[in-house]
Amino acid sequence: MTNQSYMIDANGNIIETASCTNDPDGKIAKENAERKAKENREKEEKVKRKELLKSRGRKSRKETC
């Protein structure tokens, strides 16, 4: 159990709230963060490649004119 709280309402009733996680050591969260970081790196590399190809294309056009 990760979190448990009690509350007494106006009628004297006890209300209990409990929550937990199926990832207590954070392994799943760590894997998700690593996957997301890898995807972001791949996107950045793809954008850089496109920009490089565009700049090369512009240079070659200027040289031929």
N, C-alpha and C positions, 0 to 999 in steps of 0.2 A: 504494500500500500504506500502511495506517495504522499497523499494529503488527506486529512480527515478533519472535519469541523462539526461542531454542534451549535445549535441555536435554539432558544426557547422563545416561542411566539407569544402573543398577547393572551392566548387561552391556556398557557402553561404546557403546551405540547412541545416535546423535544424533537427537533428536526436534525437529522444527521446527514452530512454530505461527505462522501468519500470519492476519491479519484485515484487512479493508478495508471501506470504505463506498462506497455509490453516491451519497452526498450530501456530497462533500468540502467544499463551501463553505457547507453548512448551509441551503441554500435550501428544501429540502423541510421540514426541521424548523421553519424560520421560518414557512412557510406554514401548517403544522399548528398551531403555537402561535397564530397570528393567528386561524385558523378557530375554535379552541377558545375563545379569549378572546371572540370575537364571539358564539358560542353561549352562553357563560356570561352575557354582558351581556343577551342576549335573554331568557334564563331569568329573570334578576333583574328585568328590566322587566316581564315577564309576572306575576311574583309581586307586584310593587308595584301593578300595575293591579288585580289581584284583591283585594288588601288595600284599595285605595282604593274599589273598588266595594262591598266588604263594609262599610266604614266609612260610606259614603254611604247604603247600605241601612239600616244601624242607625239613623242619624240621622233618616232620613225616617220610620222606624217609630216612633221616640220622639216625634217631633213630632206624629204623627197620634193618638197615644194620649191 
